[in-house]
Amino acid sequence: MSDIAQDREADRKAALALLFDRSAPTYERVGVEHFNDLGRRLVDHAKVTTGQRVLDVGCGTGAVLVPAARAVGPEGEVIGVDLSGGMVARAQEEAARQGLLHQVRAVVGDAETVALADVPTAPGSFDTVLAGICLFFFPHPGAAAARYRELLKPGGRFGVSWWGRPDPRWDPVYAASAPYGRGPSSHTLPATSPFRSVDALHAMLGEAGFDEAETAEEDCVTHFAHAEQWWRWVWSTAGRQFWESVPDGERDKAVAAVNAELDTLKAPDGSLTMTSKVRFTLAKRS
């Protein structure tokens, strides 16, 4: 990789860390159950058990980290790593609140390379590696997967959660906002992304040296009491990146266009429901 490409990649990661730093104070704190539910489900799919050593990459505020810590118990250990210092601080706070600090450690670092100065990451030192709704953010997910395989013991599992089809009823909402944004969405997938299909992701994992990749698809049902709560939720997630790119002079028009579409989705009590597909992929190091 050229020096220019390396600098661009470093800038991209720094911008991503700042994006989640801005979201950290309200992330999963607007009264909407979303990422925490998905984290519990990923831990269940990965069959994390007592006494295991688990690595949680892109740990965020602890959606996967906390249920994994409960699953491994006091005899196990869960290491979380994330680029965002704000998210890591939240994860540590939650672990402390639930009395799990004995078996949890969250650190600031590059979850793609997992080159951590103060955390033992010898090859073959983890039973399970988990990546909850984050791997598609990484510039090189294939290289990251190969790194995780290196860190796993023989027979170890790599569990990934990622998005399938968004709720098609909400397509007009996003179409209404699209003309106003001046920057890329944080969830925009490159044409070569392995997260465009199950087959593509399985192929990437095979190239990284994993065996027996399997994917289950489930509904992710998210409820909002009203449109205002949906807006607060969007601004508490990486979705704020798009809205930050809307010029101040056009934001009112963009909000009005979106609200008009939200009105068509409201239940009689004013609530909103979003039912998207989430995928849970498990791969094994033979």
Disulfide bonds with the S-S distance in Angstrom:
none
